[in-house]
């Protein structure tokens, strides 16, 4: 608040006025700026590939966060991988705003749309907006867009005791997997209903979701 002085009939009057003089202060100057609410959540497939030994859920999450930070994406990111102790259906923030790729392509309108069995578009772009990387050839089937998940399309673990690479700490054993070029059944969970025994040793991607 500025102060102006006037000498009226020899009497000094001090007026406390807002906007004395030629300028004026906007009321917004006195208000703290506030962050805008989230209108979307970013999703990407990792630009890197990993074996099933990622250092557990925490290690997989750290991979997602590191890639997001390097790409200057704001927010907290977690990997869509399930273990005995943790699965996206219970550990993820369940968004009420759309999930989108980094180019704005909508994956799902909200958590319900994400987990209803199919998604609107494949999660096929990485954190930089580039196509996902080629993965190892899954079991000789010719699939090179493989994603480690251990997770069904509903967000729950498929079979955490045997299909999560020992909770993502081992290169041995099998795991449920998805294909990042798919939007229908098979985008997250194995389209063959089984897990090749050598999957944990293969180099594959992970899905990363903003929380």
C-alpha positions as CSV (number, residue, x, y, z in Angstrom):
1,X,0.0,0.0,0.0
2,X,1.4,3.5,-0.9
3,X,1.0,6.6,1.1
4,X,0.3,10.1,-0.3
5,X,0.6,13.4,1.6
6,X,-1.4,16.5,1.0
7,X,-1.2,19.9,2.8
8,X,-4.7,21.2,3.1
9,X,-5.1,24.6,4.8
10,X,-1.9,24.1,6.7
11,X,-3.1,20.7,8.0
12,X,-1.1,17.7,7.0
13,X,-3.4,14.9,6.1
14,X,-1.9,11.5,5.5
15,X,-3.9,9.4,3.3
16,X,-3.4,5.7,3.0
17,X,-4.5,5.0,-0.5
18,X,-4.1,2.1,-2.9
19,X,-2.9,3.2,-6.3
20,X,-2.0,6.8,-5.4
21,X,-0.4,8.7,-8.3
22,X,-0.5,7.7,-11.9
23,X,-0.1,4.0,-11.5
24,X,-2.3,1.3,-9.8
25,X,-1.5,-2.0,-8.3
26,X,-3.4,-5.1,-9.5
27,X,-5.2,-7.0,-6.8
28,X,-3.5,-10.1,-8.1
29,X,-0.2,-8.7,-6.8
30,X,-1.4,-9.3,-3.2
31,X,-2.4,-12.9,-4.0
32,X,-0.1,-15.9,-3.9
33,X,0.1,-17.7,-7.2
34,X,-1.3,-21.2,-7.1
35,X,-0.6,-24.2,-9.2
36,X,-3.2,-25.2,-11.7
37,X,-4.9,-28.5,-11.1
38,X,-3.7,-31.5,-13.2
39,X,-5.7,-31.8,-16.4
40,X,-3.9,-34.9,-17.6
41,X,-1.4,-37.6,-16.6
42,X,1.6,-38.5,-18.8
43,X,2.2,-42.2,-19.8
44,X,5.2,-43.5,-21.8
45,X,7.0,-46.7,-22.6
46,X,10.6,-46.6,-21.5
47,X,13.3,-45.7,-24.1
48,X,15.5,-48.2,-22.4
49,X,15.1,-52.0,-22.1
50,X,15.7,-54.1,-19.0
51,X,15.9,-57.7,-17.9
52,X,13.6,-58.8,-15.1
53,X,16.2,-58.0,-12.5
54,X,15.4,-54.3,-12.0
55,X,16.0,-54.1,-8.2
56,X,12.3,-54.7,-7.3
57,X,9.4,-52.4,-7.7
58,X,11.5,-49.6,-6.3
59,X,14.2,-50.1,-8.9
60,X,11.6,-50.1,-11.7
61,X,10.0,-46.9,-10.4
62,X,13.4,-45.3,-10.2
63,X,14.0,-46.2,-13.9
64,X,10.8,-44.4,-14.8
65,X,11.5,-41.4,-12.7
66,X,15.0,-41.0,-14.1
67,X,13.8,-41.1,-17.7
68,X,11.0,-38.6,-16.9
69,X,13.4,-36.3,-15.2
70,X,15.9,-36.4,-18.1
71,X,13.0,-35.6,-20.5
72,X,12.0,-32.7,-18.3
73,X,8.6,-34.2,-17.5
74,X,7.2,-32.9,-14.2
75,X,5.6,-35.1,-11.6
76,X,6.2,-38.5,-10.0
77,X,6.3,-41.5,-12.2
78,X,5.9,-45.2,-11.3
79,X,6.4,-48.4,-13.3
80,X,3.4,-50.5,-14.2
81,X,4.9,-53.8,-12.7
82,X,3.3,-56.0,-10.1
83,X,4.9,-58.1,-7.4
84,X,3.7,-60.1,-4.4
85,X,3.6,-56.9,-2.2
86,X,2.6,-54.2,-4.8
87,X,0.4,-53.9,-7.8
88,X,-0.8,-50.8,-9.8
89,X,-4.5,-51.4,-8.7
90,X,-3.5,-50.6,-5.2
91,X,-0.3,-48.6,-5.4
92,X,-1.1,-46.1,-8.2
93,X,-3.0,-42.9,-7.9
94,X,-6.2,-43.6,-9.7
95,X,-6.6,-40.6,-12.0
96,X,-9.9,-38.8,-12.7
97,X,-8.3,-36.9,-15.6
98,X,-7.1,-38.4,-19.0
99,X,-3.9,-40.5,-19.4
100,X,-2.0,-39.2,-22.4
101,X,1.2,-39.8,-24.3
102,X,3.8,-37.0,-24.4
103,X,2.3,-35.8,-27.7
104,X,-1.2,-35.5,-26.2
105,X,-2.7,-38.7,-27.6
106,X,-5.3,-39.9,-25.2
107,X,-4.7,-43.4,-23.8
108,X,-7.8,-43.5,-21.5
109,X,-10.2,-40.9,-20.1
110,X,-9.4,-41.9,-16.5
111,X,-8.5,-44.8,-14.3
112,X,-11.7,-46.7,-15.1
113,X,-11.1,-46.3,-18.8
114,X,-7.5,-47.5,-18.3
115,X,-8.4,-50.7,-16.5
116,X,-11.6,-51.8,-18.4
117,X,-9.7,-54.3,-20.6
118,X,-8.6,-52.1,-23.5
119,X,-7.2,-48.6,-24.0
120,X,-7.9,-45.9,-26.6
121,X,-4.5,-45.9,-28.2
122,X,-1.2,-47.9,-27.7
123,X,1.4,-46.7,-25.3
124,X,4.0,-46.7,-28.1
125,X,5.9,-43.5,-27.5
126,X,8.8,-43.0,-25.1
127,X,9.4,-40.1,-22.7
128,X,10.9,-38.1,-25.5
129,X,8.0,-38.7,-27.9
130,X,9.9,-41.2,-30.0
131,X,8.7,-44.7,-31.0
132,X,9.4,-47.3,-28.4
133,X,12.7,-49.3,-28.7
134,X,13.0,-52.7,-30.2
135,X,13.1,-55.4,-27.5
136,X,14.5,-58.9,-27.6
137,X,12.4,-61.4,-29.7
138,X,10.0,-62.9,-27.3
139,X,10.3,-66.7,-27.3
140,X,10.9,-66.8,-31.0
141,X,7.4,-65.5,-31.8
142,X,8.7,-62.4,-33.6
143,X,7.4,-59.9,-31.0
144,X,9.9,-57.1,-30.5
145,X,7.6,-54.6,-28.6
146,X,7.6,-56.6,-25.3
147,X,6.8,-54.9,-21.9
148,X,7.6,-56.4,-18.5
149,X,4.4,-56.0,-16.4
150,X,3.3,-59.0,-14.3
151,X,0.0,-57.1,-14.5
152,X,-3.4,-57.7,-16.0
153,X,-5.4,-55.1,-17.9
154,X,-7.3,-54.5,-14.7
155,X,-4.2,-53.3,-12.9
156,X,-3.9,-56.3,-10.6
157,X,-1.1,-58.8,-10.5
158,X,-1.7,-61.8,-12.8
159,X,0.2,-64.5,-10.8
160,X,2.7,-62.7,-8.5
161,X,4.2,-65.8,-7.0
162,X,5.5,-67.1,-10.3
163,X,5.2,-64.5,-13.0
164,X,7.1,-61.4,-11.7
165,X,10.7,-62.4,-12.1
166,X,11.0,-63.0,-8.3
167,X,9.5,-59.6,-7.7
168,X,11.7,-58.1,-10.3
169,X,15.0,-59.2,-8.7
170,X,16.0,-62.0,-11.0
171,X,16.8,-62.8,-14.6
172,X,15.5,-66.3,-14.2
173,X,11.9,-67.5,-14.6
174,X,8.9,-66.3,-16.5
175,X,6.6,-63.3,-16.3
176,X,3.4,-61.9,-17.6
177,X,4.1,-59.4,-20.4
178,X,2.4,-57.0,-22.7
179,X,3.0,-55.6,-26.2
180,X,3.3,-51.8,-26.5
181,X,1.9,-51.6,-30.0
182,X,-1.4,-53.0,-28.8
183,X,-4.5,-51.2,-27.4
184,X,-6.8,-54.1,-27.1
185,X,-6.3,-57.3,-25.1
186,X,-2.6,-58.0,-24.8
187,X,-1.4,-54.4,-24.2
188,X,-0.5,-55.4,-20.6
189,X,-1.0,-59.1,-20.1
190,X,0.3,-62.0,-22.1
191,X,-2.0,-62.7,-25.1
192,X,-1.2,-66.4,-24.9
193,X,-2.1,-66.8,-21.3
194,X,1.3,-68.2,-20.4
195,X,4.7,-66.9,-19.6
196,X,7.7,-68.2,-21.6
197,X,10.3,-69.5,-19.1
198,X,13.1,-67.3,-20.3
199,X,11.3,-64.0,-20.3
200,X,13.0,-62.6,-17.2
201,X,16.3,-62.9,-19.1
202,X,15.1,-60.9,-22.1
203,X,15.6,-57.2,-22.6
204,X,12.1,-55.6,-22.6
205,X,10.6,-52.2,-21.9
206,X,8.4,-51.0,-19.0
207,X,5.3,-48.7,-18.9
208,X,5.7,-45.5,-16.8
209,X,2.7,-43.6,-15.4
210,X,2.6,-40.2,-13.9
211,X,0.9,-40.2,-10.4
